Amino acid sequence: MHFPLATAVLAACVAAKFNVPSAACDEDNRKICYGKDGGVSQDLTLDDVQYVADHLRYLAQTGQQLFFNMPKSDTCGEWALPVPRSGSVLALAKHIAPRVNSTVLLEDLARAVDGGENAKEEQRAKALIGCGKNGGQVAVTPSGKDARYESDWYKASGAEPRGIIIKLVKAPSS
């Protein structure tokens, strides 16, 4: 009878699929400064790094875009952030929680880059600007209790303010 053999083959295929770790999703929330903690220094211009934060904050403050969303996915994709003419910097968001509908405020993305508007030196050091010209990556986390994360729309969307890291790397054209 072929049923037991077919069942064994199917079980082996299913087990193989679930035992293969995903190379694309192996990053976590740790702050990494390239060239120091891993990777290669990106030789970014600090004015360009600050521009990324300023532009994200501008989009949020003018109401052009309040949230950045990375929907549930199994690809752990990296997406370019909406920052045109950013000079030496390519700002990327990576989805590290593929089972989560990750949605964060653009202000939180900006804060991950520069520590926040009027940030103290300690806050800037914890943000990506603290990596200097090296570039790097860090988790995007909400700053305290923001009412927009508690809104009916946000709750109904099933979104969560976690699962995204921001990366600053050398722009291909610079």
N, C-alpha and C positions, 0 to 999 in steps of 0.2 A: 504494500500500500504506500502511496506517495505522500499522503497527508503529513505524517510525522517528519519526513525529510523537508517538505515545503515549509512546515511550521518552524523547523530548526533553522533553515536558511533565512526566513523572514525575521526570526528573533535575532539572529546574528547581525543582519543588516540594520535592524532598529537599534541594537546595542552599539554597533559601530558608529551610527549617526550621533547618538547621545553621548558617547564617550570621547568624541573628538573635541578638544577645547577650541574655542573661537579665538584666533589670533587677533582679530579686529577689536575685541572687547576686553582686552587685558589691562587697560589703563584704569586708574582709580582716582580718588579725590586729592591725592597728595600734590602739593606744589612742587614743580620741577623747574629749575632754571637750567636751560640748555647750556652745555659747555661746563657746567659745575656739577649738577646732580645726575646728568645723563644727557646723551645727545650731543650735538655740535652747536656751538655758539652761532647765532643767526646774524650777528653784526647789524642790528637794527638801530635806527636813529631814535633817540628818546623823544624828540618832538613828534615823530610819527606815532610812537606808542601812545603818547598823550592825546594825539589827534583821534585815535581809535576810540578812546574813552569819551572824549568830548563829543564826537559825532553820535555815538550811541545814546549819550545823554540828551543831545539835541533832538534826536528822533523821538525820544520819550517825552521830553518837555514840551515839544510842539504838537504832540498828539498824533504824529505821523505813524508811529508804531509804538505801542506800549509793551507788548509781549513778544518773546521769541519762543517758538514752539518746535520741538522735535518729537513727532508722534511715535507711538509704539512701533517698533521695527526690530528685525533680527539682524540688521546689517551693521549696526554701530557706526553709522556714517559720520563723515566730517563734512560740514557745510560752511561755506564762506559767509561771514557776517555782512550785513548791509552797510559797508563802510567804503564808499568809492574814494578814489584818489588818496589812498593812505600811504603813499610813498614807499618806504622800505618794508612796510609791514603787511602781511596777509593775516587777517584775523579769522580764525576758524572756530567753530563750535563742534564738539564731538559728543555724540550721544553714547553714554557709557552704561545706561540702564535700559536696554531694549524692550523691557516689559512695562515700561513706564511712559505715560504721555507727559513728557517733560516740557514744562512751560515756565519760563522765568521772565521777570521784568527786564527791559533793556537797561534800566538803571542798575540792576544787579550785575548785568554783564559789564557795564562801565566800571562799577566798583571793583569787580574782579581784576580789572586792568590797572586802575590808578588808586584804589583804596577809598574812593568816594570824593564827592565835592568837598573842598576845604579839608582834605585828609591830613592828619598829623603824620609825622615822619614814620612812626611805628606802623600805622595803617598802610602807608605807601610801601613799606618794606615787605609787608605780608602779601601785597598784590603783585601782579606781574611786572609792574614798573620797577619793583624792587629787584628784578633780575637784570636791570640795566639793559645794555645793548644785546645781551645774550638771547632774549626771548625766553619763552617757557610755556608752561601750562598750569592751570589751577582750576579747581571746582568753582562753579558759580553757586553761591548760596544766598538765600534771602537775608536782608538786613532787618532783623527784628520782625515785628508783626506789621505787615503792610496790609491795609484794608482791602487792597485790590486782590490779594490772595484769598481773601475771605468772601469775595463777592459771589452773588448767586450764579453769575455767568461762569466764573472760574470753577466753582464747586460742581456745577452741572456738566462741565466739560470733562471731568474726571482727571484733570491735570494735576501734576504735583511739581513743586518748585525744587526739583533735584534731578540728578542724572545727566547733567551737562557739564563738560569742562570746556574752557576757552583756551585756545592755543594762539600764540603769536609767533609766526615764523617769517622768514625772509620772503618777500613778494617776488614772484618769478621775473618780473620786469625790472627789478632794481639791482 
